């Protein structure tokens, strides 16, 4: 049995990221190339962020692994600001929604365990469209525990 714990700090960090994201949607958008890579049992989503770009990530329903293979970023996490310099690999917690500022051009890759190749299906499984969907998902985990 695994406990599903949602901290106030995580909720606050997501709320700040959502507020910034709403403001940023009204501004010109940076070109952030995304590359989709598939291998048996795994999907990798690689983005290349230009120096100086600001990115608000999606709200993740599951833990996942990330690799920064090039560059340097400052990332707003539940614990505060973190300076990440390539090469750097880490696992993010469920519920993560980050604000990322590229100090240098940065290549960031996220890995999801799946055999699925349809991007809409992958996103529906791993990503919550909004806070309400995420909290409803967390409630299902509490019921299943």
Secondary structure, DSSP 8 states (H G I E B T S, - for coil): -------HHHHHHHHHHHHHHHHHTTS-----EEEEEEETTEEEEEEEE-TT-EEE--EESS-EEEEEEESEEEEEETTEEEEEESSEEEEE-TT---EEEESS-EEEEEEEE-S---HHHHHHHHEESSHHHHHHHHHHHHHH-
